[in-house]
Amino acid sequence: MKTTSVQSSTLAAIGCDDACGILQLEFRSRAVYRYFGVPGLVVDALWAAPSKGGYFNLAIRGRFRHLRIPGTETGSRGEC
């Protein structure tokens, strides 16, 4: 999955696969998580948020099924 770097103190990159319905977030720690079933409006709002980390905590964290990609915290990147 292709990701795009973002300006955020929490997130390093955001990726979205609309066909698979997956939101992928890479954190500054290099941990990569995939979130499933996130509505497009939520994804759009994340992209537009002035504080992406704040929006993540408010609207995504703890609200959607997710999976951490093993080994990503060491700097490797998960691929779809």
CNS distance restraints for C-alpha pairs under 8 A (distance, minus, plus):
assign (resid   1 and name CA) (resid  15 and name CA) 6.67 0.50 0.50
assign (resid   1 and name CA) (resid  16 and name CA) 7.42 0.50 0.50
assign (resid   1 and name CA) (resid  17 and name CA) 6.96 0.50 0.50
assign (resid   1 and name CA) (resid  79 and name CA) 5.35 0.50 0.50
assign (resid   1 and name CA) (resid  80 and name CA) 4.76 0.50 0.50
assign (resid   2 and name CA) (resid  15 and name CA) 5.91 0.50 0.50
assign (resid   2 and name CA) (resid  16 and name CA) 7.75 0.50 0.50
assign (resid   3 and name CA) (resid  13 and name CA) 5.86 0.50 0.50
assign (resid   3 and name CA) (resid  14 and name CA) 5.22 0.50 0.50
assign (resid   3 and name CA) (resid  15 and name CA) 4.10 0.50 0.50
assign (resid   3 and name CA) (resid  16 and name CA) 7.42 0.50 0.50
assign (resid   3 and name CA) (resid  24 and name CA) 7.75 0.50 0.50
assign (resid   4 and name CA) (resid  13 and name CA) 5.17 0.50 0.50
assign (resid   4 and name CA) (resid  14 and name CA) 5.41 0.50 0.50
assign (resid   4 and name CA) (resid  15 and name CA) 6.22 0.50 0.50
assign (resid   5 and name CA) (resid  12 and name CA) 5.67 0.50 0.50
assign (resid   5 and name CA) (resid  13 and name CA) 4.11 0.50 0.50
assign (resid   5 and name CA) (resid  14 and name CA) 6.55 0.50 0.50
assign (resid   6 and name CA) (resid  11 and name CA) 6.92 0.50 0.50
assign (resid   6 and name CA) (resid  12 and name CA) 5.72 0.50 0.50
assign (resid   6 and name CA) (resid  13 and name CA) 5.30 0.50 0.50
assign (resid   6 and name CA) (resid  14 and name CA) 7.02 0.50 0.50
assign (resid   7 and name CA) (resid  11 and name CA) 7.60 0.50 0.50
assign (resid   7 and name CA) (resid  12 and name CA) 7.19 0.50 0.50
assign (resid   8 and name CA) (resid  12 and name CA) 6.61 0.50 0.50
assign (resid   8 and name CA) (resid  51 and name CA) 6.91 0.50 0.50
assign (resid   8 and name CA) (resid  52 and name CA) 6.20 0.50 0.50
assign (resid   8 and name CA) (resid  53 and name CA) 6.69 0.50 0.50
assign (resid   9 and name CA) (resid  28 and name CA) 7.22 0.50 0.50
assign (resid   9 and name CA) (resid  53 and name CA) 7.12 0.50 0.50
assign (resid  10 and name CA) (resid  27 and name CA) 5.90 0.50 0.50
assign (resid  10 and name CA) (resid  28 and name CA) 5.70 0.50 0.50
assign (resid  10 and name CA) (resid  52 and name CA) 7.50 0.50 0.50
assign (resid  10 and name CA) (resid  53 and name CA) 5.15 0.50 0.50
assign (resid  11 and name CA) (resid  25 and name CA) 6.97 0.50 0.50
assign (resid  11 and name CA) (resid  26 and name CA) 5.92 0.50 0.50
assign (resid  11 and name CA) (resid  27 and name CA) 4.26 0.50 0.50
assign (resid  11 and name CA) (resid  28 and name CA) 5.42 0.50 0.50
assign (resid  11 and name CA) (resid  52 and name CA) 7.09 0.50 0.50
assign (resid  11 and name CA) (resid  53 and name CA) 6.34 0.50 0.50
assign (resid  12 and name CA) (resid  25 and name CA) 7.77 0.50 0.50
assign (resid  12 and name CA) (resid  26 and name CA) 5.45 0.50 0.50
assign (resid  12 and name CA) (resid  27 and name CA) 5.15 0.50 0.50
assign (resid  12 and name CA) (resid  28 and name CA) 5.10 0.50 0.50
assign (resid  12 and name CA) (resid  30 and name CA) 7.71 0.50 0.50
assign (resid  13 and name CA) (resid  25 and name CA) 6.02 0.50 0.50
assign (resid  13 and name CA) (resid  26 and name CA) 5.04 0.50 0.50
assign (resid  13 and name CA) (resid  27 and name CA) 7.01 0.50 0.50
assign (resid  14 and name CA) (resid  23 and name CA) 7.49 0.50 0.50
assign (resid  14 and name CA) (resid  24 and name CA) 5.84 0.50 0.50
assign (resid  14 and name CA) (resid  25 and name CA) 4.83 0.50 0.50
assign (resid  14 and name CA) (resid  26 and name CA) 6.37 0.50 0.50
assign (resid  15 and name CA) (resid  23 and name CA) 5.94 0.50 0.50
assign (resid  15 and name CA) (resid  24 and name CA) 4.85 0.50 0.50
assign (resid  15 and name CA) (resid  25 and name CA) 6.39 0.50 0.50
assign (resid  16 and name CA) (resid  21 and name CA) 7.58 0.50 0.50
assign (resid  16 and name CA) (resid  22 and name CA) 5.76 0.50 0.50
assign (resid  16 and name CA) (resid  23 and name CA) 4.54 0.50 0.50
assign (resid  16 and name CA) (resid  24 and name CA) 5.93 0.50 0.50
assign (resid  17 and name CA) (resid  21 and name CA) 5.74 0.50 0.50
assign (resid  17 and name CA) (resid  22 and name CA) 5.19 0.50 0.50
assign (resid  17 and name CA) (resid  23 and name CA) 6.52 0.50 0.50
assign (resid  18 and name CA) (resid  22 and name CA) 6.51 0.50 0.50
assign (resid  21 and name CA) (resid  36 and name CA) 6.20 0.50 0.50
assign (resid  21 and name CA) (resid  37 and name CA) 5.74 0.50 0.50
assign (resid  21 and name CA) (resid  38 and name CA) 7.04 0.50 0.50
assign (resid  22 and name CA) (resid  34 and name CA) 6.35 0.50 0.50
assign (resid  22 and name CA) (resid  35 and name CA) 5.71 0.50 0.50
assign (resid  22 and name CA) (resid  36 and name CA) 4.99 0.50 0.50
assign (resid  22 and name CA) (resid  37 and name CA) 6.65 0.50 0.50
assign (resid  22 and name CA) (resid  38 and name CA) 7.10 0.50 0.50
assign (resid  23 and name CA) (resid  34 and name CA) 5.61 0.50 0.50
assign (resid  23 and name CA) (resid  35 and name CA) 5.05 0.50 0.50
assign (resid  23 and name CA) (resid  36 and name CA) 6.54 0.50 0.50
assign (resid  23 and name CA) (resid  38 and name CA) 6.80 0.50 0.50
assign (resid  23 and name CA) (resid  43 and name CA) 7.50 0.50 0.50
assign (resid  24 and name CA) (resid  32 and name CA) 6.97 0.50 0.50
assign (resid  24 and name CA) (resid  33 and name CA) 5.71 0.50 0.50
assign (resid  24 and name CA) (resid  34 and name CA) 4.37 0.50 0.50
assign (resid  24 and name CA) (resid  35 and name CA) 6.24 0.50 0.50
assign (resid  25 and name CA) (resid  32 and name CA) 5.67 0.50 0.50
assign (resid  25 and name CA) (resid  33 and name CA) 5.40 0.50 0.50
assign (resid  25 and name CA) (resid  34 and name CA) 6.42 0.50 0.50
assign (resid  26 and name CA) (resid  30 and name CA) 5.94 0.50 0.50
assign (resid  26 and name CA) (resid  31 and name CA) 5.83 0.50 0.50
assign (resid  26 and name CA) (resid  32 and name CA) 4.37 0.50 0.50
assign (resid  26 and name CA) (resid  33 and name CA) 6.54 0.50 0.50
assign (resid  27 and name CA) (resid  31 and name CA) 5.49 0.50 0.50
assign (resid  27 and name CA) (resid  32 and name CA) 6.32 0.50 0.50
assign (resid  29 and name CA) (resid  73 and name CA) 6.05 0.50 0.50
assign (resid  30 and name CA) (resid  72 and name CA) 5.87 0.50 0.50
assign (resid  30 and name CA) (resid  73 and name CA) 4.53 0.50 0.50
assign (resid  30 and name CA) (resid  74 and name CA) 6.60 0.50 0.50
assign (resid  30 and name CA) (resid  75 and name CA) 5.42 0.50 0.50
assign (resid  30 and name CA) (resid  76 and name CA) 7.70 0.50 0.50
assign (resid  30 and name CA) (resid  77 and name CA) 7.96 0.50 0.50
assign (resid  31 and name CA) (resid  68 and name CA) 7.24 0.50 0.50
assign (resid  31 and name CA) (resid  69 and name CA) 7.36 0.50 0.50
assign (resid  31 and name CA) (resid  71 and name CA) 7.82 0.50 0.50
assign (resid  31 and name CA) (resid  72 and name CA) 4.87 0.50 0.50
assign (resid  31 and name CA) (resid  73 and name CA) 4.08 0.50 0.50
assign (resid  31 and name CA) (resid  74 and name CA) 7.65 0.50 0.50
assign (resid  31 and name CA) (resid  75 and name CA) 7.75 0.50 0.50
assign (resid  32 and name CA) (resid  68 and name CA) 5.86 0.50 0.50
assign (resid  32 and name CA) (resid  69 and name CA) 5.58 0.50 0.50
assign (resid  32 and name CA) (resid  72 and name CA) 5.74 0.50 0.50
assign (resid  32 and name CA) (resid  73 and name CA) 7.17 0.50 0.50
assign (resid  32 and name CA) (resid  77 and name CA) 7.23 0.50 0.50
assign (resid  32 and name CA) (resid  78 and name CA) 6.89 0.50 0.50
assign (resid  33 and name CA) (resid  66 and name CA) 6.63 0.50 0.50
assign (resid  33 and name CA) (resid  67 and name CA) 5.54 0.50 0.50
assign (resid  33 and name CA) (resid  68 and name CA) 4.31 0.50 0.50
assign (resid  33 and name CA) (resid  69 and name CA) 5.87 0.50 0.50
assign (resid  34 and name CA) (resid  66 and name CA) 5.44 0.50 0.50
assign (resid  34 and name CA) (resid  67 and name CA) 5.33 0.50 0.50
assign (resid  34 and name CA) (resid  68 and name CA) 6.43 0.50 0.50
assign (resid  34 and name CA) (resid  69 and name CA) 7.42 0.50 0.50
assign (resid  35 and name CA) (resid  64 and name CA) 6.17 0.50 0.50
assign (resid  35 and name CA) (resid  65 and name CA) 5.85 0.50 0.50
assign (resid  35 and name CA) (resid  66 and name CA) 4.33 0.50 0.50
assign (resid  35 and name CA) (resid  67 and name CA) 6.69 0.50 0.50
assign (resid  36 and name CA) (resid  64 and name CA) 6.31 0.50 0.50
assign (resid  36 and name CA) (resid  65 and name CA) 5.54 0.50 0.50
assign (resid  36 and name CA) (resid  66 and name CA) 6.04 0.50 0.50
assign (resid  37 and name CA) (resid  64 and name CA) 6.86 0.50 0.50
assign (resid  37 and name CA) (resid  65 and name CA) 7.52 0.50 0.50
assign (resid  38 and name CA) (resid  42 and name CA) 6.59 0.50 0.50
assign (resid  38 and name CA) (resid  43 and name CA) 6.91 0.50 0.50
assign (resid  38 and name CA) (resid  60 and name CA) 7.94 0.50 0.50
assign (resid  38 and name CA) (resid  64 and name CA) 6.76 0.50 0.50
assign (resid  39 and name CA) (resid  43 and name CA) 6.54 0.50 0.50
assign (resid  40 and name CA) (resid  44 and name CA) 6.03 0.50 0.50
assign (resid  41 and name CA) (resid  45 and name CA) 6.09 0.50 0.50
assign (resid  42 and name CA) (resid  46 and name CA) 6.19 0.50 0.50
assign (resid  42 and name CA) (resid  59 and name CA) 7.37 0.50 0.50
assign (resid  42 and name CA) (resid  60 and name CA) 7.98 0.50 0.50
assign (resid  43 and name CA) (resid  47 and name CA) 6.41 0.50 0.50
assign (resid  44 and name CA) (resid  48 and name CA) 6.30 0.50 0.50
assign (resid  45 and name CA) (resid  49 and name CA) 5.83 0.50 0.50
assign (resid  46 and name CA) (resid  52 and name CA) 5.92 0.50 0.50
assign (resid  46 and name CA) (resid  55 and name CA) 6.21 0.50 0.50
assign (resid  46 and name CA) (resid  56 and name CA) 7.02 0.50 0.50
assign (resid  47 and name CA) (resid  52 and name CA) 7.29 0.50 0.50
assign (resid  49 and name CA) (resid  55 and name CA) 6.51 0.50 0.50
assign (resid  51 and name CA) (resid  55 and name CA) 6.18 0.50 0.50
assign (resid  52 and name CA) (resid  56 and name CA) 6.00 0.50 0.50
assign (resid  53 and name CA) (resid  57 and name CA) 6.25 0.50 0.50
assign (resid  54 and name CA) (resid  58 and name CA) 6.20 0.50 0.50
assign (resid  55 and name CA) (resid  59 and name CA) 5.82 0.50 0.50
assign (resid  55 and name CA) (resid  60 and name CA) 7.45 0.50 0.50
assign (resid  56 and name CA) (resid  60 and name CA) 4.96 0.50 0.50
assign (resid  56 and name CA) (resid  61 and name CA) 5.90 0.50 0.50
assign (resid  57 and name CA) (resid  61 and name CA) 5.12 0.50 0.50
assign (resid  59 and name CA) (resid  63 and name CA) 7.16 0.50 0.50
assign (resid  60 and name CA) (resid  64 and name CA) 6.49 0.50 0.50
assign (resid  69 and name CA) (resid  78 and name CA) 6.04 0.50 0.50
assign (resid  71 and name CA) (resid  75 and name CA) 7.75 0.50 0.50
assign (resid  71 and name CA) (resid  76 and name CA) 6.68 0.50 0.50
assign (resid  72 and name CA) (resid  76 and name CA) 4.92 0.50 0.50
assign (resid  72 and name CA) (resid  77 and name CA) 5.56 0.50 0.50
assign (resid  72 and name CA) (resid  78 and name CA) 6.60 0.50 0.50
